[in-house]
């Protein structure tokens, strides 16, 4: 059962990330704008552009989450043969997994913001933290304790923890630049 959940989780991750590409437009536009504001020492504009990018990312994330909450069975059927039990379990997991998407975009904005501020080491560590380290740690903790729901909850919990760390990194950057 855990093997099937991991298989569907991988496919679901691909769907979510493809849908998330819609929200990446605001992120891609923000990179040169934030960098330019940084070069001109316009802190007000850096923050403004980052807020706009975060807003766009959250809106896109909420839309993706709504899709995952409203039609998870259809998403599951795209990857699983017509087996009602697997589709039911996958739909349950999709509902949990897609809760992460509003935060994914914000965390990407944090990465972009740090990169735009020449804080590439912090951006790299932050990306590594949310893309690998926290996932492994949480899989090791949540899977034995919560079983299959633990696998599905790894991404939302990873993004919540990463958001906290990211806000601290950005906040520390703001304090040093004042």
N, C-alpha and C positions, 0 to 999 in steps of 0.2 A: 504494500500500500504506500509506503514512504517512497519507494522507487517511482511509482506512478505519479505521485504528487510532485516529485522533483522533475519528472519529465514534463508534466503539464505546466509546472512553475516556469521552466525554461521557455516553453512556447508562449506562455502568458507574458513573460518579461519582454519577449520580442514584440508582441502586439502592443503592449503599453509603451514601449520605447518608440515604436513607429508612430503611434498616435501622438506621443510627446514631441515628435519632430515639428509638429505644428507650433508648439510653444517655443521651440528653439529659435524661431525667427526673431522674436524680441530680444533674445539673448545675443544672437549674432550681430544684430544692429547695435547693441549696447557696447560691445567690445571697443570699437574705435572711438565711440563717443566718450566713454569713461576714460580711456587712455588720453584722448585729446584734452579733456578737462584736467586730468592729472598733470599733463605737461604744462598747461597754462596756470596751474596752481589754483584752480577754481573748485574748491571743495564743495561749494553749493551745487555746482553742476554735476560733479561726480555722484553726489548723493541723489540728486534728482534723476539722473539717468539710471542709476541702480534701482531706485524705487519703481520707475516705469517698467524696467525689465522684470523686476520681481512681481509686479502686478500682473503683467502679461503671462508670466510663468505660472502664477497661482491660478489665474483664470483658465489657462489651458489645462493645468493639472486638475482643477475642479471638473472641467468638462470630461476629461478622461476618467476620473473617478466616477462621475455620474454614469458613464457608459458601463463601467465595470459593475456598478451597483444595480443598474436597471436591466441589463441584458447579459449577465454573466454566462448563462446557458448557451447563448449563441456564440459567444467568444470561445467557450469550451468546445462546442461542436465543430469549430473550424479546425481543431487539432486532434480531436479524439473521435474514434469510430462511434457509431450510434450505440453506445452502451450507457443506458440510463444511470447506472450506479456511479460510473466514472464521471459522467457529465455532472451529476448532482454534487459529487465531492469536489470537482474542479470549480464549479460555480461558487461553492462555499469559499474555496481558497481564493478565487478571483476577487470576491468581495473584500476579503481581508487584504490581499496584496495591493489592490488598486487604491487603498487608503493612503498609500505613500505618495501618490503623484502630485498633489499640491505642494508637498515639501521638496520633491526632486528638483523642480524648477528653481525654487528659492536657493537651494544648496548649489545649484549650478551658477546662479548669479553671484553667490559668495565666492565661488572659485574664480569666476571671471573678474570680479571686483579685485580680489587679491592679486591676480595676474596683472591686471591693469595698473596696479600700484607698485609694480616691480617686487612683489612679495611672492616670487615664484616658488620658493622653498615651502612657504606656508600653504600655497595653493596645491602643490604636489602632495604634501603630507595630508592635507584635507581630502583630496581626491582619493588617495590611497586608503585613508581611514574609512571613508564611506563606500568605496568600491571593492574593498578586500578585507581589511582588518576587522571591522565591526561585523561584517557578514560572517566571517569564519567564527569569531567569538560567539556571536548570537546563535549560529547554527549549533555550536557545541553546547550551549546552555539551553536553548529553547526546545530543540528536538527531543532530548531525553525527558524534559519536564512536561512539555505540552504536546508531544508527538507531532502529528501532521499539522495541526494549526500552528505549531511553533515554526515549522518550515515556512508557512505562508506569512507569518508575522515578522519574519526577519527583516524584510525590506522596510515596512513602515517604521519599525523600531529603530533600524539603522538610520533612517532619514531624520527621525526625531532627535536622536543623540547627536548626529552630525550637525543638525541645525544649531543645537546648543553650542557645540564646539566652534562652529563657523561664526556664530554671533560673537563669541568671545574673541576669536581671531580678528574679526573686523573691528570690534570695540577697542582691542589693544592697539590696533593700527591707528584708529582715530585719536587715541590718547597720545600716541607718540608724535603725531603730525601737528598737534596744537601748539 
